[in-house]
Amino acid sequence: MPRRMFIFLIMVSASLLLICPPINGADFPKKPVKIIVTAGAGGGEDTELRGFIPFLQKQLGVSVSIENIASAGGKIACEKFQKTVPDGYTLLYTTFPKTIVLEYISKVNFRTKDFTPIFAWTWSNQMLVVHADAWKNFNDFVSAAKAKTLVGGVTGRGSTTHVAGLLAMDALGLKVNWVPYEGSGETLASLAGKHIDFVVYLASTHAGLIEAGMIRPLILFNDKRDPNFPDIPTPKDLGFNVPALPGIRGIVAPPNTPASIVNVFEQACTKAIKEPKYIEWANNRKIVILPLNAPEFGQMVNDAYPKVEKILPMLKE
C-alpha cells in the first residue's frame, strides 16, 4: 500500500473515532448516574437501593443519585423511563413482577420486556403481619377472617404484595377489602394506627419493626422458611396450600441500551454485592442476596408474563 494512502486511512479512522467514540469500561461512565425508583422515599425499594448505592459508586467511580417517582404504582416512572435516551446515565430500579402487572391492569405506554435488563440481586419472601395487639397466630387470624371481612393493606394496586395477598386469600377462601398505599411506610403506619387489620409485604421491609415487637408476622408465603425469619411458619407448616410469589428487585436500562454499557453496570453490580460491608448491611436488613445476571434477569421477566396472565381475573375483581 502506498505510504500516502496508508496515512490517509489512519487520518480517516481517527476522525471516525472522534465522531463516534467507543463505549467501554475505560470511558464510561464519565458523569453521575441517576436511578429512578418506582416507589416513595423510605419504602422498601428506596431503602434497599440507598444501602447499595455506596458500593455501586465505588465500582463505577462516579456518584449515583436517586429520583423517587411513586405515583400510580410505578406507571408514571416507567412511562418516563421508556422514553429515556439509552446512554446509560438513567436507570430504573423496581420490584418484579410489579411493572408487568401494571401492563395488564392499566393503560400504559411502556413494556417491561422492552427494558434492557442489567442485574437483579435481592429476593424477599412475602409475609402477612398484624398489629402487636391483634391475633397471636395465623389460625386465629383465619377464624376471624371467616367471621367477617377484614381490611388488608398492600403497597400499590397490582404490586407484588397485592398479587401475593390475592393468591393467598383466594387459596384460603377468604374475602378481603384491599386498601392500596403508595409505599410500605404508609401501609405500616396505617396498620400501627389500627386503620387496617393486616398487611402483606416483603419480609425484608422494615424488619426492625418485627424485632421491636411493634408488628407481628403470622405466616410467610413460601414453601420453605426464610433463613432470616426461622420462627415464622409457612402455609405448609400449618396445613395450608398457598402459592408463593417472591419479590425480586433489580436494575434495568432503557430500551436499546448498548451491550457495552450493560456490561459495565453488570460487572460493577457483581463486585458491589460481594463487598463484605454490603453483605453485612444486607444481613442486618434480612435481605436474601440471589444475583441474576443480565440474561438470567431477562429470562425471569419473560417467564413472568404467562404467570401474570393467570391471575388477571383476581386483579380485576
C-alpha positions in Angstrom: 0.0 0.0 0.0 1.4 3.4 -0.9 2.6 5.5 2.1 0.2 8.4 1.3 -2.8 6.0 1.2 -1.8 4.5 4.5 -1.5 7.9 6.2 -4.9 8.9 4.7 -6.6 5.8 6.1 -5.2 6.4 9.6 -6.5 10.0 9.5 -9.9 8.8 8.4 -10.0 6.2 11.2 -9.0 8.8 13.8 -11.7 11.2 12.6 -14.4 8.5 12.9 -13.3 7.7 16.5 -13.7 11.3 17.4 -17.2 11.4 15.9 -18.3 8.0 17.3 -16.1 7.2 20.4 -16.4 3.6 21.6 -18.2 3.0 24.8 -16.3 0.7 27.2 -15.1 0.4 30.7 -12.3 2.9 30.1 -14.5 5.9 29.2 -17.9 5.1 30.7 -19.3 6.4 32.9 -17.9 9.9 32.7 -20.6 11.7 34.7 -23.1 11.0 37.5 -25.7 8.3 37.1 -29.3 8.6 38.1 -31.6 5.7 39.1 -35.3 6.1 39.1 -37.1 4.3 41.9 -40.8 3.3 41.3 -41.7 3.8 45.0 -41.6 6.6 47.5 -38.7 7.6 49.8 -38.4 5.4 52.9 -40.1 2.4 51.3 -38.6 -1.0 50.7 -37.3 -0.3 47.2 -35.9 3.1 48.1 -34.2 1.9 51.3 -32.6 -1.2 49.7 -31.2 0.8 46.8 -29.8 3.5 49.1 -28.0 0.8 51.1 -26.5 -0.5 47.9 -25.5 2.8 46.2 -22.3 3.5 48.1 -20.8 0.2 46.9 -22.0 0.7 43.4 -20.5 4.2 43.3 -17.2 2.7 44.4 -17.1 0.4 41.5 -18.3 2.9 38.9 -16.1 5.7 40.0 -19.0 8.3 39.7 -21.8 9.4 42.0 -25.2 7.8 41.8 -28.4 9.7 42.7 -32.0 8.5 43.2 -35.2 10.0 41.8 -38.4 8.7 43.5 -41.4 8.6 41.3 -44.1 6.8 43.3 -47.4 7.9 41.7 -49.7 5.4 40.1 -47.9 2.3 41.4 -44.9 2.9 39.1 -46.8 3.7 35.9 -45.5 7.3 35.6 -41.9 6.3 36.4 -41.9 3.5 33.8 -43.6 5.6 31.1 -41.0 8.4 31.7 -38.2 5.8 31.6 -39.4 4.2 28.4 -38.6 7.4 26.5 -35.2 7.9 28.2 -32.1 8.2 26.0 -30.3 4.8 26.3 -26.9 6.3 27.1 -26.5 4.5 30.5 -26.9 7.6 32.7 -30.5 7.0 33.7 -31.5 3.6 35.0 -34.6 2.2 36.8 -34.9 0.1 40.0 -38.1 -1.7 40.8 -39.7 -4.9 42.2 -40.7 -7.5 39.7 -43.3 -8.6 38.5 -44.9 -5.3 39.6 -44.4 -3.5 36.3 -45.6 -6.4 34.3 -48.9 -6.5 36.3 -49.3 -2.8 35.6 -49.2 -3.5 31.9 -52.3 -5.7 32.2 -54.4 -3.7 34.7 -53.8 -0.2 33.4 -53.5 1.6 30.1 -49.7 2.2 29.9 -47.2 3.4 27.3 -44.4 1.0 28.2 -43.4 -2.7 28.1 -41.2 -4.2 30.8 -39.8 -6.7 28.3 -38.6 -3.8 26.2 -36.4 -2.5 29.1 -32.8 -3.7 29.0 -32.1 -6.0 31.9 -28.9 -5.3 33.8 -28.8 -7.0 37.2 -31.2 -8.3 40.0 -29.9 -9.4 43.3 -32.4 -9.1 46.2 -35.0 -11.8 46.8 -37.6 -11.3 49.5 -40.5 -13.5 50.6 -44.0 -12.2 51.2 -45.4 -12.3 54.7 -48.6 -11.4 56.5 -48.2 -9.2 59.5 -50.7 -7.7 62.1 -50.6 -5.2 64.9 -48.8 -6.4 68.0 -52.2 -6.2 69.9 -54.0 -8.4 67.3 -54.1 -12.1 66.7 -51.4 -14.3 68.2 -51.2 -16.9 65.4 -52.4 -17.4 61.8 -55.2 -19.9 62.7 -56.8 -17.3 64.9 -56.5 -14.8 62.0 -58.2 -17.2 59.6 -61.0 -17.8 62.1 -61.6 -14.0 62.4 -61.4 -13.6 58.6 -64.2 -16.2 58.2 -66.4 -14.4 60.7 -66.1 -11.0 59.0 -64.5 -9.4 56.0 -61.1 -8.0 57.1 -59.3 -5.0 55.7 -55.8 -5.6 54.2 -53.2 -3.1 53.3 -50.8 -3.5 50.3 -48.2 -1.3 48.7 -49.9 -0.4 45.4 -52.7 -2.0 43.4 -51.1 -4.7 41.3 -47.9 -4.7 43.3 -46.2 -8.0 44.2 -47.6 -7.7 47.7 -51.1 -7.2 46.3 -50.7 -10.2 44.0 -49.3 -12.4 46.8 -52.2 -11.3 49.0 -54.8 -12.1 46.3 -53.3 -15.5 45.7 -53.2 -16.3 49.4 -56.7 -15.2 50.3 -58.1 -17.0 47.2 -56.4 -20.2 48.2 -57.7 -19.9 51.8 -61.2 -19.0 50.6 -61.2 -15.6 52.5 -62.8 -12.4 51.4 -60.8 -9.2 52.0 -61.2 -5.5 51.4 -57.9 -4.3 50.0 -56.5 -0.8 50.5 -53.6 0.2 48.3 -50.9 2.6 49.6 -48.1 4.4 47.7 -45.3 3.0 49.9 -44.7 0.4 52.6 -44.1 3.1 55.1 -47.6 4.4 54.7 -49.0 0.9 54.8 -47.4 0.1 58.1 -48.3 3.5 59.5 -51.9 2.7 58.8 -51.5 -0.7 60.5 -49.9 1.0 63.5 -52.9 3.2 63.8 -55.2 0.2 63.5 -56.9 1.6 60.5 -56.5 -1.8 58.7 -56.4 -5.3 60.1 -53.3 -6.7 58.4 -50.6 -6.1 55.8 -49.0 -8.3 53.2 -45.5 -7.1 52.5 -41.9 -8.2 51.7 -40.1 -9.9 54.6 -37.1 -7.6 54.3 -39.1 -4.4 54.6 -38.9 -2.7 58.0 -37.6 -5.9 59.7 -36.7 -3.7 62.7 -40.4 -3.3 63.5 -40.7 -7.0 63.8 -37.7 -7.2 66.1 -39.0 -4.3 68.2 -42.3 -6.2 68.7 -44.4 -3.4 67.1 -45.9 -5.7 64.4 -46.4 -9.5 64.5 -45.7 -11.7 61.4 -48.2 -14.6 61.3 -47.2 -16.5 58.2 -44.6 -16.4 55.4 -45.8 -17.3 51.9 -43.2 -19.7 50.7 -42.6 -23.5 50.6 -39.6 -23.1 52.9 -39.0 -21.0 55.9 -36.9 -17.8 55.4 -33.4 -18.2 57.0 -33.8 -14.6 58.3 -37.1 -15.4 60.0 -36.8 -19.1 61.0 -39.7 -18.9 63.6 -42.3 -17.7 61.1 -44.3 -20.7 59.8 -45.1 -21.3 56.2 -48.5 -22.4 54.8 -47.2 -26.0 54.6 -46.3 -25.9 58.2 -49.9 -25.1 59.1 -51.6 -27.4 56.7 -52.5 -24.8 54.0 -51.7 -24.8 50.3 -50.8 -21.3 49.3 -48.8 -20.3 46.2 -45.6 -18.3 46.7 -44.6 -15.1 44.9 -41.3 -13.7 46.0 -40.4 -10.1 45.3 -37.2 -9.7 43.1 -35.6 -6.3 42.8 -33.2 -5.2 40.2 -31.9 -2.5 37.8 -32.8 -2.1 34.2 -31.7 0.3 31.5 -33.9 2.0 28.8 -34.8 0.0 25.6 -32.0 -0.5 23.1 -29.2 0.3 25.6 -25.8 -1.0 24.1 -24.4 -4.2 25.4 -21.2 -2.5 26.3 -23.0 -0.2 28.8 -24.9 -3.1 30.3 -21.6 -5.0 30.7 -20.1 -2.1 32.7 -23.0 -2.0 35.1 -23.4 -5.7 35.3 -19.7 -6.1 36.4 -20.0 -3.2 38.8 -23.1 -4.7 40.5 -21.5 -8.2 40.6 -18.5 -6.8 42.5 -20.6 -4.5 44.7 -22.7 -7.3 46.2 -19.6 -9.1 47.2 -18.3 -6.2 49.4 -18.2 -7.5 53.0 -19.7 -4.3 54.3 -22.6 -4.6 51.9 -23.2 -8.2 52.8 -23.2 -7.2 56.5 -25.7 -4.4 55.7 -28.0 -6.8 53.7 -27.9 -9.4 56.5 -28.9 -6.8 59.1 -31.8 -5.8 56.8 -32.8 -9.5 56.4 -32.2 -9.3 52.7 -31.6 -12.5 50.8 -28.9 -11.9 48.1 -29.7 -14.1 45.0 -27.9 -12.5 42.0 -29.2 -12.7 38.4 -27.0 -11.5 35.6 -28.5 -9.7 32.5 -29.5 -12.9 30.6 -31.0 -14.6 33.7 -32.8 -11.4 34.7 -34.2 -11.1 31.2 -35.4 -14.7 31.2 -37.1 -14.2 34.5 -39.0 -11.2 33.1 -40.1 -13.1 30.0 -41.2 -16.1 32.1 -43.4 -13.8 34.4 -45.8 -12.8 31.6 -47.8 -16.0 31.4 -47.9 -16.3 35.2 -49.4 -12.8 35.5 -52.0 -13.6 32.8 -53.3 -16.4 35.0 -54.1 -14.1 37.9 -55.8 -11.3 35.8 -59.4 -12.3 36.9 -58.5 -11.7 40.5 -56.8 -8.4 39.8 -59.9 -7.1 38.0 -62.3 -8.0 40.9 
